[in-house]
Amino acid sequence: MNVITLLQKFKNKPVFGVQDIERAANCSNAYARQILRRMGERGLLKRVTRNIYTTQDDIYVVASNISYPSYISFWSASAFLGYTEQVLNVLQIACTRPVRSARFGNSNIEFVPMKHFFGYRKIRADNGEIFIAEDEKLMIDAFLRPEKCGNIDEIEKIFSNASFTEKKLVNYLRQIDSQSLIKRVGFMLEKTRGLDISGYFRLDKNYVVLDRVSGRFTETNPKWRVKV
């Protein structure tokens, strides 16, 4: 099988590796690696990370397909969806297991293992599929891993701009069942959108700091028991 015929098999595949070449060309592992090296030298493909290659240019398509399952979240999802004006040079990918970081074009790809892994959707792009957090899960992920969102102001932008349904957000909060998360999300939701979801939950009497990254606060909110 010549190189051009082989490339045709992978032109619509976001990423591929040595094993994919082995199967497609019915060859040994060593020869598959030689094929990849030669195609790279000819500029016919790009190396993303160890044993991950692509013919695509869209970093969103590539990054969200390196590890399965995974999805774009945190500050990167906010930027992709237009909720922040910040320009980032890192693409953050939520995943289920530790994955080695990668470099693609001028951007870094960072993988963030998540315990509560659900709530993402698929977007069709010109050259493949992009997996990204649903807005309800993005709001939650922002407080699960606030250090990945820049600062509390950036989290507030997510809440101010997100397109969400109250029912799904409440169901996701119930699924995780964390008092501290419910308090932070509930407070921010009421502050930014005037939506009160306190009736769905029975809160304990403990206080939590809203901004876990800085740890700073100047007042307390007795309703949500949040230090702001």
N, C-alpha and C positions, 0 to 999 in steps of 0.2 A: 504494500500500500504506500503510495507516494505521499509527500508531506501535504500537498494541497488537498487531496482527498481526505486525509486524516483531519486536517483543520476544519473541513466542512462538517465533520461529525460533532465538533465542539464549538462552532460559531455561535450557537444559541445557548450554550451552557455557561452559567456565570463563572464557575471555577471548575478546575479538574486537576488530577494528579497523576502520578506514575501508574497507579493501578488502572486508571481509566485508559491510558495509552496501551498498557499491556493487553487489556481486553479488546480494545478497538483494533489494534494491529496484530493481535495474536502472537505476541513476542515475549521475550524474557524481560525481567525487571531491569537488567543491565542495559539491554538495547532500548527499552522504553526511556530510560534516563538519558541515553545518548540522543534519542530523537528530540526530547525536550530541550536538551542543551543546544542542539543544532538549530531548532526553531527559534530559540531565544537569541542566538547569535545573528540570525537573519532578521530579527525584529518582528517575527510573526506572532509572538506571544510575550506576556510579561510575567515575571515571577512575583508573586505576592508575599509568600513566606515559605517556609520549608514544605516542600511537596504540594504547594498550592500555586496553580498557574491560571492565567486568564487571557482571553483575547479582547475583553471588554475594556471600556474607558470609564464607565460610570462607577464611581467609588461606592455609591449607595447600593447598587446591585451587587457588586463584588463583595463588599464588607458584610452584608447581611446574609450572604450565602456561604461564607467560609466555614462556619460551624453550624450544625443543625441539631436542634432548633436554636434560633437566635433572632434578635430584633433590635433595631435602632431605638435608643431611648435617651433619657436624661437631657443634658444641654444640647446634644446633637440632634435629637428629635425636635426640640424646641426651635432650633435653627432651621431644620428642614421644613418644618410646618409654618415658618414665618412668625413665630411667637416672640422671637428676640431679634434685635438688630446686630447682635454680635456675630463676627466672622470667626469661625473656629478652624484650627488646623489639626484637630483630632476628631475622629468619628468613634463614638462610644456604642458598643454593642452589648446588650444584655444576653447572657448565655447561661447554660446549665452547669458548666464545668470550667475549670481553668483552661484557657487557650492562650497560646503565645501571641504577643502583640505583633503587629505587622506594619509595614510602610507601603503606601501605594500612592504614586504621584508625589504630591507635596504634602500629603497628610499622613498622620499616624492613625492606626486602627487599634483601639483599646477594647479589650473584652472584659466585661464585668460579670462575674458569676452571681446569679440571683437565686435565693431560696424560693421566693414566691414568683414562679415563672409561668405566667399566663397573660392574657389580655393584649394580644397583638394582632395585627391585620396585614394583609398582603395588598400591595399596590402594583399594578402593571406599569412597567416602564418600557421605553422603546426597545431595550436590549435585554429584558428579563424581568424578574420580580424583585420587589423591595419589601422587606418585612420590617414593620415599624410598630411601636406601641400604640394601642388605642389611646385616645385622649384621657379617658378615665384612668387607665393604668399609668400613663405618663404623669398625671397628677400625683398618683400614689408613689411611683418610683422616685419622684423628686424628693419625697420625704423619707423614703426607705434608704436612699443613698444621696443625701443632700450635697455631699462633697463633690459629686459628679455634675452638679448643676450650677457651679460658679459661686452663687451666694443667694441669700434669701430674696433679694430683689428679682433675681432671675426666676426663682420659683414663683414669685408673685405674678410675673409676666405669663407664665404657663397657665396659672389659674384664671387670670384676667382674659385670656384669649382662647382657652380650650373650648372645643365643641363637644359637649358631653350630655349624657342623660343621667338624671338623679338616680333612677332605679339601678342602673348598671354600676354607678360609682358606689352606692350604698352596698350592693351585693358584693362588690370586690372588697370593700372594707370589712364586711362580715366574713368573707372567705379567709382573710388574713387574720382577723380577730386580734388586733393589737390596740390596746387602750391609748398608748402614746401616739400611734399613727392616726387613729380616729380623731383625737383631740387636735392634732396639728392640721389635718386636712379639713376638719369641720370649722376650725377657727379661720383658716385662710379662705375657705369657700364663702363663709359669711362676710368676711372683710372685702373680698374682691367682687363677689356676685350678689351679695345680699340674700343668699340661700341658706336657710337654717335646717340642718339635718339632725339636730340633737334629739329629736323625738324618736329616731330609729334606734338609739343606743342608750344603754344605762352606763353612765360614766362613774368611775371610782373617784375618790377624793384626792388623788395624787396630782401634783402639778408637774408639767413638763416644760422644758425650754423650747420655744419655737425654732430658734436658729441654733441647731446643734453644731454647726461648723464654727461659728464665732463664740458661742456660749453666752453672748451678751444679752441683757434684757434691762428694761427700765420700768416696766409695769407688769401687772398681772391681769389676766382676764378670768374672773371667777366663774363665768358660765362654762367656758371650755377648759378651765383650769390649765391655762397656758401662760407661761412667762414670756412676755413680748419685749 
